[in-house]
Amino acid sequence: MTRKVTGLITSLTLWDVVAMNIVAVTGLRWISRSARLGAPSVTLWILACLVFFVPLAAVLAELSSRHPEQGGIYAWARRAFGPFHGFVCGWCMWVNNLFYFPSLLLFAGANMLVPLGAEGAAIADSRWYSVTFVLGFLWLTTFLNILGFSAGKWIQHLGSVATWIPAVLLIAAGAIAFATFGSATSFAPSELIPRDNFMVTMSLWSSVCFAFSGFEISSMVGQEVYDPRRTIPRSIVLSGIAITAIYILSSASVLIAVPSSELAERSGIADAVELVFSRLGLAGFGAFIGLLLFVGSIGGTSSWIAGAARVPFAAGVDAAMPSVFAKLHPKYRTPHVALIVQAIATTVLFLASVFLSIGGGKTTIQEAYDIMVNLTILIYFLPYLYLFAAFIRLRSLDKSMPADDNTIVLPGGSLGMWMIAGCGLLATVISMGLVFVPPTGAENVLNYEVNLIGQAAVLIAIGMGFYLTARRRV
């Protein structure tokens, strides 16, 4: 059983939770990443929605209505399989952020330079620019979060606004391009099926599924939500519809405006908007979008830095990690040790991804970006294996619990349970396996694979060391 956290303030309404889900889950960079495939990317979005998001939303809805406790997936894994598996689940949910932060900041750094055109693109591929930008903003946002939300929340508010405007303009640009110039990409049924480089095409399935992840964030703060057993499931449905529409419409809009062969992954959205509006005699919109994406990414980084640090802090309180992680700053009352250790670990892993070379040659910035994105996906999806397995386990354990009007029970009985959980498990396992397919243009496949496997193994081993050390002291 996961203990109930006391002293928390209940303040989140349905629309607060819907907004939280949309901001936390929506990532415009996944649109430009998937659009490299051309028309088949739309097929992947629809497929990921049906076989990954729908089972994920269904399982989260039922478990949230049955067990609206603080911690979400971590709490359910602990309840279903015990403290050790709960720790593994929580550890993976934290350490994936150590790769997520720099990959998001690399995206921000590339978009900040969009106003400079080709010269900016060349600078964005510079190793020293990327290292300076990523580490500078990593430590700046960490410092602001040590000062507390009063110092850092303005960045997050700006980031939220800066995420919505590009999505709206991107969809508008696609509509204008289609009405004025026609589509730059054919969406004929035969073009929607991946044919060339099938494995490379399917390797991006992991990124598309990952784009739908994060809905569990509302269940992690269940004790701070009004009537969580009703509110959280409803919020997942409402926000899921909005996010699915954003992804599919935005992906189609990019491909309508720009041929996939001309897209740059880290600045493709700004490129698409600029091309459309410049044809209409309104040049400069791409630069504006690039700056908004920069601001939105910095805001997202700050938000996740603050949230992720609460995981080792809580683990320190529970004696699942060394007690030093549970320390609060004497003045600002923030988990400063957890924040600092998190920033140090992120710095080390980022530098290893950029400068560590295996088998000759140097890692390019794009390769480092691909490695960190795929490490994020690989480690983050491990808790999803626990989620679907815990759903099956808790169904059995909960048979003695009487259901009430607020309890959601998915239809189909045992057969429906196995079909939903099995579909989600299969999609997750396939996504994890496909991250090992080297991305198109990888110059050093051995370097890519060793970085991916080695860094993931080391981080999980470190987590096991923390857990065993902490348990010996209890």
FENJO-V760338 format. One record per helix or strand. SS is the DSSP state (A for helix, B for strand). FROM is the first residue (numbers start at 1). LEN is the number of residues. If there is no record, write none. Layout:
# FENJO-V760338
ss=SS from=FROM len=LEN
ss=SS from=FROM len=LEN
This chain:
# FENJO-V760338
ss=B from=12 len=1
ss=A from=14 len=12
ss=A from=29 len=9
ss=A from=40 len=27
ss=A from=73 len=9
ss=A from=83 len=13
ss=A from=97 len=16
ss=A from=114 len=3
ss=A from=118 len=7
ss=A from=127 len=21
ss=A from=149 len=32
ss=A from=189 len=4
ss=A from=198 len=6
ss=A from=205 len=7
ss=A from=215 len=3
ss=A from=219 len=6
ss=B from=225 len=1
ss=A from=228 len=30
ss=A from=260 len=3
ss=A from=268 len=12
ss=A from=285 len=33
ss=A from=323 len=4
ss=A from=336 len=20
ss=A from=365 len=36
ss=A from=413 len=22
ss=A from=445 len=29
